[in-house]
Structure formats: structure tokens, C-alpha cells
Amino acid sequence: MADRHAARIHPMCRELLKGLARMPMHFVVVLSSREIEDLAKRVPLPRVILGGA
């Protein structure tokens, strides 16, 4: 992406991640090179584990 500040999670991906996170015995993890605070703002999903720089 030319402007990494403009990056957003696609709505369909957001819904898929939410659905996976609701499944029992499953863990959903999003890993990124972004700062964890920035990632948390971009992927504000319950039960999703975030990993960043």
C-alpha cells in the first residue's frame, strides 16, 4: 500500500475474523510489523490476539 496510514481491514475479513474468534477451541492471531497500539486501533475485534512491533 502506498500510504500505510490509509490501511484498513476489509469488512469481509473483519467478519470472517469475528466468526473464527467465536468458535470454541480456536485462537485467532493477527501479526503485523505495526506498533501494537496502531494495530489495536485498526483491528478492534474481541477475542482476537494481536502481535506487533
Distance bins in CASP14 RR format, pairs under 12 A and 6 or more apart:
PFRMAT RR
TARGET T0000
AUTHOR 0000-0000-0000
RMODE 2
METHOD distances of the structure
MODEL  1
1 7 1 0 1 0 0 0 0 0 0 0 0
1 8 0 0 0 0 1 0 0 0 0 0 0
1 34 0 0 0 0 0 1 0 0 0 0 0
4 32 0 0 0 0 0 1 0 0 0 0 0
4 33 0 0 0 0 1 0 0 0 0 0 0
4 34 0 0 0 0 1 0 0 0 0 0 0
4 35 0 0 0 0 0 1 0 0 0 0 0
4 38 0 0 0 0 1 0 0 0 0 0 0
4 39 0 0 0 0 0 1 0 0 0 0 0
4 42 0 0 0 0 0 1 0 0 0 0 0
5 34 0 0 0 0 0 1 0 0 0 0 0
5 38 0 0 0 0 1 0 0 0 0 0 0
5 41 0 0 0 0 0 1 0 0 0 0 0
5 42 0 0 0 0 0 1 0 0 0 0 0
6 42 0 0 0 0 0 1 0 0 0 0 0
7 13 0 0 0 0 0 1 0 0 0 0 0
7 32 0 0 0 0 1 0 0 0 0 0 0
7 33 0 0 0 0 0 1 0 0 0 0 0
7 34 0 0 0 0 1 0 0 0 0 0 0
7 38 0 0 0 0 1 0 0 0 0 0 0
7 39 0 0 0 0 0 1 0 0 0 0 0
7 41 0 0 0 0 0 1 0 0 0 0 0
7 42 1 0 0 1 0 0 0 0 0 0 0
7 43 0 0 0 0 0 1 0 0 0 0 0
8 14 0 0 0 0 1 0 0 0 0 0 0
8 41 0 0 0 0 0 1 0 0 0 0 0
8 42 1 0 0 1 0 0 0 0 0 0 0
8 43 0 0 0 0 1 0 0 0 0 0 0
8 44 0 0 0 0 0 1 0 0 0 0 0
9 15 0 0 0 0 1 0 0 0 0 0 0
9 16 0 0 0 0 0 1 0 0 0 0 0
9 17 1 0 0 1 0 0 0 0 0 0 0
9 18 0 0 0 0 0 1 0 0 0 0 0
9 30 0 0 0 0 1 0 0 0 0 0 0
9 32 0 0 0 0 0 1 0 0 0 0 0
9 34 0 0 0 0 0 1 0 0 0 0 0
9 39 0 0 0 0 0 1 0 0 0 0 0
9 40 0 0 0 0 0 1 0 0 0 0 0
9 41 0 0 0 0 0 1 0 0 0 0 0
9 42 1 0 0 1 0 0 0 0 0 0 0
9 43 1 0 1 0 0 0 0 0 0 0 0
9 44 0 0 0 0 1 0 0 0 0 0 0
9 45 0 0 0 0 1 0 0 0 0 0 0
9 48 0 0 0 0 0 1 0 0 0 0 0
9 50 0 0 0 0 0 1 0 0 0 0 0
10 16 0 0 0 0 1 0 0 0 0 0 0
10 17 0 0 0 0 0 1 0 0 0 0 0
10 42 0 0 0 0 0 1 0 0 0 0 0
10 43 0 0 0 0 0 1 0 0 0 0 0
11 17 0 0 0 0 0 1 0 0 0 0 0
11 18 0 0 0 0 0 1 0 0 0 0 0
12 18 0 0 0 0 0 1 0 0 0 0 0
12 19 0 0 0 0 0 1 0 0 0 0 0
13 19 0 0 0 0 0 1 0 0 0 0 0
13 20 0 0 0 0 0 1 0 0 0 0 0
13 28 0 0 0 0 0 1 0 0 0 0 0
13 30 0 0 0 0 1 0 0 0 0 0 0
13 42 0 0 0 0 0 1 0 0 0 0 0
13 43 0 0 0 0 1 0 0 0 0 0 0
13 45 0 0 0 0 0 1 0 0 0 0 0
13 48 0 0 0 0 0 1 0 0 0 0 0
14 20 0 0 0 0 0 1 0 0 0 0 0
14 21 0 0 0 0 0 1 0 0 0 0 0
14 28 0 0 0 0 0 1 0 0 0 0 0
14 30 0 0 0 0 0 1 0 0 0 0 0
14 42 0 0 0 0 0 1 0 0 0 0 0
14 43 0 0 0 0 1 0 0 0 0 0 0
14 44 0 0 0 0 1 0 0 0 0 0 0
14 45 1 0 0 1 0 0 0 0 0 0 0
14 46 0 0 0 0 0 1 0 0 0 0 0
14 48 0 0 0 0 1 0 0 0 0 0 0
15 21 0 0 0 0 0 1 0 0 0 0 0
15 22 0 0 0 0 0 1 0 0 0 0 0
15 45 0 0 0 0 1 0 0 0 0 0 0
16 22 0 0 0 0 0 1 0 0 0 0 0
16 23 0 0 0 0 0 1 0 0 0 0 0
16 28 0 0 0 0 1 0 0 0 0 0 0
16 30 0 0 0 0 0 1 0 0 0 0 0
16 45 0 0 0 0 0 1 0 0 0 0 0
16 48 0 0 0 0 0 1 0 0 0 0 0
17 23 0 0 0 0 0 1 0 0 0 0 0
17 26 0 0 0 0 0 1 0 0 0 0 0
17 27 0 0 0 0 0 1 0 0 0 0 0
17 28 1 0 1 0 0 0 0 0 0 0 0
17 29 0 0 0 0 0 1 0 0 0 0 0
17 30 1 0 0 1 0 0 0 0 0 0 0
17 42 0 0 0 0 0 1 0 0 0 0 0
17 43 1 0 0 1 0 0 0 0 0 0 0
17 44 0 0 0 0 0 1 0 0 0 0 0
17 45 1 0 1 0 0 0 0 0 0 0 0
17 46 0 0 0 0 0 1 0 0 0 0 0
17 47 0 0 0 0 1 0 0 0 0 0 0
17 48 1 0 1 0 0 0 0 0 0 0 0
17 49 0 0 0 0 0 1 0 0 0 0 0
17 50 0 0 0 0 0 1 0 0 0 0 0
18 28 0 0 0 0 1 0 0 0 0 0 0
18 43 0 0 0 0 0 1 0 0 0 0 0
18 44 0 0 0 0 0 1 0 0 0 0 0
18 45 1 0 1 0 0 0 0 0 0 0 0
18 46 1 0 0 1 0 0 0 0 0 0 0
18 47 0 0 0 0 1 0 0 0 0 0 0
18 48 0 0 0 0 1 0 0 0 0 0 0
19 26 0 0 0 0 1 0 0 0 0 0 0
19 28 0 0 0 0 1 0 0 0 0 0 0
19 45 0 0 0 0 1 0 0 0 0 0 0
19 46 0 0 0 0 0 1 0 0 0 0 0
19 47 0 0 0 0 1 0 0 0 0 0 0
19 48 0 0 0 0 0 1 0 0 0 0 0
20 26 1 0 0 1 0 0 0 0 0 0 0
20 27 0 0 0 0 1 0 0 0 0 0 0
20 28 1 0 1 0 0 0 0 0 0 0 0
20 29 0 0 0 0 0 1 0 0 0 0 0
20 30 0 0 0 0 0 1 0 0 0 0 0
20 45 0 0 0 0 1 0 0 0 0 0 0
20 46 0 0 0 0 0 1 0 0 0 0 0
20 47 0 0 0 0 1 0 0 0 0 0 0
20 48 0 0 0 0 1 0 0 0 0 0 0
20 49 0 0 0 0 0 1 0 0 0 0 0
21 27 0 0 0 0 1 0 0 0 0 0 0
21 28 1 0 1 0 0 0 0 0 0 0 0
21 29 0 0 0 0 1 0 0 0 0 0 0
21 30 0 0 0 0 0 1 0 0 0 0 0
21 43 0 0 0 0 0 1 0 0 0 0 0
21 45 1 0 0 1 0 0 0 0 0 0 0
21 46 1 0 0 1 0 0 0 0 0 0 0
21 47 1 0 1 0 0 0 0 0 0 0 0
21 48 1 0 1 0 0 0 0 0 0 0 0
21 49 0 0 0 0 1 0 0 0 0 0 0
21 50 0 0 0 0 0 1 0 0 0 0 0
22 28 0 0 0 0 1 0 0 0 0 0 0
22 45 0 0 0 0 0 1 0 0 0 0 0
22 46 0 0 0 0 1 0 0 0 0 0 0
22 47 1 0 0 1 0 0 0 0 0 0 0
22 48 0 0 0 0 0 1 0 0 0 0 0
23 47 0 0 0 0 1 0 0 0 0 0 0
24 47 0 0 0 0 0 1 0 0 0 0 0
26 47 0 0 0 0 1 0 0 0 0 0 0
26 48 0 0 0 0 0 1 0 0 0 0 0
26 49 0 0 0 0 0 1 0 0 0 0 0
27 47 0 0 0 0 1 0 0 0 0 0 0
27 48 0 0 0 0 1 0 0 0 0 0 0
27 49 1 0 0 1 0 0 0 0 0 0 0
27 50 0 0 0 0 0 1 0 0 0 0 0
28 43 0 0 0 0 1 0 0 0 0 0 0
28 45 1 0 0 1 0 0 0 0 0 0 0
28 46 0 0 0 0 0 1 0 0 0 0 0
28 47 1 0 0 1 0 0 0 0 0 0 0
28 48 1 0 1 0 0 0 0 0 0 0 0
28 49 1 0 0 1 0 0 0 0 0 0 0
28 50 0 0 0 0 1 0 0 0 0 0 0
28 51 0 0 0 0 0 1 0 0 0 0 0
29 39 0 0 0 0 0 1 0 0 0 0 0
29 43 0 0 0 0 0 1 0 0 0 0 0
29 45 0 0 0 0 0 1 0 0 0 0 0
29 47 0 0 0 0 0 1 0 0 0 0 0
29 48 1 0 0 1 0 0 0 0 0 0 0
29 49 1 0 1 0 0 0 0 0 0 0 0
29 50 1 0 0 1 0 0 0 0 0 0 0
29 51 1 0 0 1 0 0 0 0 0 0 0
29 52 0 0 0 0 0 1 0 0 0 0 0
30 36 0 0 0 0 0 1 0 0 0 0 0
30 39 1 0 0 1 0 0 0 0 0 0 0
30 40 0 0 0 0 1 0 0 0 0 0 0
30 42 0 0 0 0 1 0 0 0 0 0 0
30 43 1 0 1 0 0 0 0 0 0 0 0
30 44 0 0 0 0 0 1 0 0 0 0 0
30 45 0 0 0 0 1 0 0 0 0 0 0
30 47 0 0 0 0 0 1 0 0 0 0 0
30 48 1 0 0 1 0 0 0 0 0 0 0
30 49 1 0 0 1 0 0 0 0 0 0 0
30 50 1 0 1 0 0 0 0 0 0 0 0
30 51 1 0 0 1 0 0 0 0 0 0 0
30 52 0 0 0 0 1 0 0 0 0 0 0
31 39 0 0 0 0 1 0 0 0 0 0 0
31 43 0 0 0 0 0 1 0 0 0 0 0
31 48 0 0 0 0 0 1 0 0 0 0 0
31 49 0 0 0 0 1 0 0 0 0 0 0
31 50 0 0 0 0 1 0 0 0 0 0 0
31 51 1 0 1 0 0 0 0 0 0 0 0
31 52 1 0 0 1 0 0 0 0 0 0 0
31 53 0 0 0 0 0 1 0 0 0 0 0
32 38 0 0 0 0 1 0 0 0 0 0 0
32 39 1 0 1 0 0 0 0 0 0 0 0
32 40 0 0 0 0 0 1 0 0 0 0 0
32 41 0 0 0 0 0 1 0 0 0 0 0
32 42 0 0 0 0 1 0 0 0 0 0 0
32 43 0 0 0 0 1 0 0 0 0 0 0
32 48 0 0 0 0 0 1 0 0 0 0 0
32 49 0 0 0 0 0 1 0 0 0 0 0
32 50 1 0 0 1 0 0 0 0 0 0 0
32 51 1 0 0 1 0 0 0 0 0 0 0
32 52 1 0 1 0 0 0 0 0 0 0 0
32 53 1 0 0 1 0 0 0 0 0 0 0
33 39 0 0 0 0 1 0 0 0 0 0 0
33 51 0 0 0 0 1 0 0 0 0 0 0
33 52 1 0 0 1 0 0 0 0 0 0 0
33 53 1 0 1 0 0 0 0 0 0 0 0
34 40 0 0 0 0 1 0 0 0 0 0 0
34 41 0 0 0 0 1 0 0 0 0 0 0
34 42 1 0 0 1 0 0 0 0 0 0 0
34 43 0 0 0 0 1 0 0 0 0 0 0
34 50 0 0 0 0 1 0 0 0 0 0 0
34 51 0 0 0 0 1 0 0 0 0 0 0
34 52 1 0 0 1 0 0 0 0 0 0 0
34 53 1 0 0 1 0 0 0 0 0 0 0
35 41 0 0 0 0 1 0 0 0 0 0 0
35 42 0 0 0 0 0 1 0 0 0 0 0
35 50 0 0 0 0 0 1 0 0 0 0 0
35 51 0 0 0 0 0 1 0 0 0 0 0
35 52 1 0 0 1 0 0 0 0 0 0 0
35 53 1 0 1 0 0 0 0 0 0 0 0
36 42 0 0 0 0 0 1 0 0 0 0 0
36 43 0 0 0 0 0 1 0 0 0 0 0
36 49 0 0 0 0 0 1 0 0 0 0 0
36 50 1 0 0 1 0 0 0 0 0 0 0
36 51 1 0 0 1 0 0 0 0 0 0 0
36 52 1 0 1 0 0 0 0 0 0 0 0
36 53 1 0 0 1 0 0 0 0 0 0 0
37 43 0 0 0 0 0 1 0 0 0 0 0
37 44 0 0 0 0 0 1 0 0 0 0 0
37 50 0 0 0 0 1 0 0 0 0 0 0
37 51 0 0 0 0 0 1 0 0 0 0 0
37 52 0 0 0 0 1 0 0 0 0 0 0
37 53 0 0 0 0 0 1 0 0 0 0 0
38 44 0 0 0 0 0 1 0 0 0 0 0
38 50 0 0 0 0 0 1 0 0 0 0 0
38 51 0 0 0 0 0 1 0 0 0 0 0
38 52 0 0 0 0 1 0 0 0 0 0 0
38 53 0 0 0 0 1 0 0 0 0 0 0
39 45 0 0 0 0 0 1 0 0 0 0 0
39 48 0 0 0 0 0 1 0 0 0 0 0
39 49 0 0 0 0 0 1 0 0 0 0 0
39 50 1 0 1 0 0 0 0 0 0 0 0
39 51 1 0 0 1 0 0 0 0 0 0 0
39 52 1 0 1 0 0 0 0 0 0 0 0
39 53 0 0 0 0 1 0 0 0 0 0 0
40 46 0 0 0 0 0 1 0 0 0 0 0
40 48 0 0 0 0 1 0 0 0 0 0 0
40 49 0 0 0 0 0 1 0 0 0 0 0
40 50 1 0 1 0 0 0 0 0 0 0 0
40 51 0 0 0 0 1 0 0 0 0 0 0
40 52 0 0 0 0 1 0 0 0 0 0 0
41 50 0 0 0 0 0 1 0 0 0 0 0
42 48 0 0 0 0 0 1 0 0 0 0 0
42 50 0 0 0 0 1 0 0 0 0 0 0
42 52 0 0 0 0 0 1 0 0 0 0 0
43 49 0 0 0 0 0 1 0 0 0 0 0
43 50 1 0 0 1 0 0 0 0 0 0 0
43 51 0 0 0 0 1 0 0 0 0 0 0
43 52 0 0 0 0 0 1 0 0 0 0 0
44 50 0 0 0 0 1 0 0 0 0 0 0
END
